[in-house]
Amino acid sequence: MATTSTLEERELVIRLIESDSIAFEKLYYQYVERAYGFAFHFLRNSSEAEEIVQEVFTKLWEGRHKINPDLSFSGYLLTMVKNSVFNENRKKMYHRAYVSDILKYLQTHIRDMEEKITYDDLMEMINKTVRNMPPKRQEIFKLCRIEGMSHKSIAKSLGIAEKTIEAHMRLALRDLKAVLSPILDKICR
């Protein structure tokens, strides 16, 4: 699609703020390739870049009333893409660190583990334990340990007290310990 002038773009942004889906569609087609290229530059993964761009345009529509039509729409959009890319990379980093911590623990505390229990079996036990947690505890555990969110940010996003988050995490870790301790005790003997 041909680029629009700054004045035309401002009009489209104003219409977008007023919930005009046609204006949104025009802006989408105007910027989707640029947003994708920007995301791909950082991620080097086509499907992840596409997912980020779709997520950003969804957030853009949902938060359209917060857009300032006097500022650069392109700058606003690409900042959203950049922030989403960084958030995605942060989640991946926390997930890798979580898995790495488990592996380090297992490597330091378990001799000859491959003969006694496989890594896949252990991970399945962990995943099954998490799946069997009450829904809210499961959600909080995943947000904290897999996505790497702080207790404070989880409390804010879920609209509950930080102490409630701490209690759910304490119970989640107790559940995991109850399942894993007997197995680890046998292996470490």
C-alpha positions, 0 to 999 in steps of 0.5 A: 500500500502506498504511504499516506501523508502525515495529515492523512495518517493523523486523520486515520489515527483520529478515526481509529481512536473513535473506533473506526475499524476501516481506519484501523484496517488501513493503518494495519495494511500501511504498517504490517510489513514494516512492523513485521520487518522490525520484529523479524530483525530482532527475533530472526524467527518468522512465526514469532515475528508474525505472532508479535505483530498480531499481538501488537495490532490487537493491543493497538485496537484495544488501547486505541483510546490512549493513542495521541494523534499529535505524535508519530503513529509509526514511532508509537507502533514500532515502540510497541513492537520493540517492547513486545519483542523485549518482553518475549525475549525476557519470558524466554530467558526466564523459562530457560533459567527456570529449566536450567536451575532444575537441571543444575539441581538435578545434576548436582544432587543426583548421580546416575540419574539416567539409570534410575529415572529419565529426565522426561519422566521427571518433567512429566511429573512436574508438569502433571503436578502443576496441571493438578493444582487449583486453576488460580495457583497453577496460573500464578505458578506459571506466571512466576516461574515460567514467565518470570513475573514478579509477585508484585506484577502478578498481583497487579495484573490479576487484581489480588493482594501480593500476600495472596500470590506469596501464599499460592506460590508457597502452596505450589512449591509445597505440592512440587516438593511433596511429589519430587522429594520421595523420588529424589530421596530414592535417587540420592541414596 
